[in-house]
Amino acid sequence: MLAKVPKHAQDQVKKDFLALWNGIDDDAGEAAVLEAEKRVKAFSAKRKTLYPAAVACLEDDLGHLTTYLQFPKEHWARIRHSNFISGGPSARPVGA
């Protein structure tokens, strides 16, 4: 999403994007997803005219971005901050 925002605005947009997911106090499941969707809606309304491609990217991927909220809360940080693509078989030492 940040690639669709001008460089001069990326720091602030990134900060605000990360704030969407931090501090969700609702229980895991539908309530947490609804809270995230509410935050994304406010974020999108604020930036849609300035960065329409970035907002479209966020809205298109919203279902994927909120999947981790369906899992137990104690797992959120691990799921959200995992990069399973780069941690694939090529990351293992040879002969392990």
C-alpha positions in Angstrom: 0.0 0.0 0.0 2.8 2.4 0.9 4.2 2.1 -2.7 1.0 3.9 -3.8 1.7 6.9 -1.5 4.1 9.7 -2.4 7.4 9.4 -0.5 6.9 12.6 1.4 3.7 11.2 3.0 4.7 7.6 3.5 5.9 8.0 7.1 2.6 9.5 8.4 0.5 7.1 6.3 2.5 4.1 7.7 2.1 5.4 11.2 -1.7 5.7 10.8 -1.9 2.4 9.0 -0.2 0.6 11.8 -2.5 2.3 14.3 -5.4 0.6 12.6 -4.4 -2.7 14.0 -2.9 -1.7 17.4 -5.0 -1.5 20.5 -8.0 -3.5 19.4 -9.6 -4.4 22.7 -12.5 -6.4 21.4 -12.5 -10.2 21.9 -11.2 -12.3 19.0 -13.7 -12.9 16.2 -16.4 -10.8 14.7 -16.3 -7.9 17.2 -12.5 -7.4 16.5 -13.1 -7.6 12.8 -15.9 -5.0 13.0 -13.7 -2.7 15.0 -10.9 -3.0 12.4 -13.3 -2.4 9.6 -14.6 0.7 11.4 -11.0 2.0 11.7 -10.3 1.3 8.1 -13.4 3.1 7.0 -12.3 6.2 8.9 -8.7 5.9 7.5 -10.1 5.5 3.9 -12.5 8.5 4.2 -9.6 10.7 5.3 -7.2 9.6 2.5 -9.4 8.5 -0.5 -9.1 11.7 -2.4 -5.3 12.1 -1.8 -4.3 8.5 -2.4 -7.1 6.6 -4.1 -4.8 3.7 -5.3 -3.5 3.1 -1.7 -7.0 3.2 -0.3 -8.3 0.8 -3.0 -5.4 -1.6 -2.2 -6.3 -1.5 1.5 -10.0 -2.0 0.9 -9.4 -4.8 -1.6 -7.2 -6.7 0.9 -9.2 -6.0 4.0 -10.5 -9.6 4.4 -6.9 -10.9 4.3 -5.7 -8.2 6.7 -8.3 -9.0 9.3 -8.0 -12.8 9.2 -5.7 -12.9 12.2 -8.4 -11.3 14.3 -10.4 -14.5 14.1 -7.7 -16.4 16.1 -7.3 -16.2 19.9 -6.0 -12.9 21.0 -2.8 -14.3 22.5 -1.7 -15.4 18.9 -2.4 -12.1 17.2 1.1 -10.6 17.3 2.7 -13.8 16.1 0.3 -14.3 13.2 0.3 -10.7 12.2 4.0 -10.3 12.2 4.9 -13.5 10.5 6.3 -13.6 7.0 5.6 -17.1 5.9 6.8 -16.5 2.4 10.4 -15.6 3.3 10.5 -18.3 6.0 10.0 -21.1 3.5 12.2 -24.0 2.6 14.9 -21.8 1.1 15.5 -20.2 4.5 16.6 -23.5 6.0 20.3 -24.4 6.2 21.4 -27.0 3.8 21.5 -30.5 5.4 19.2 -29.5 8.3 
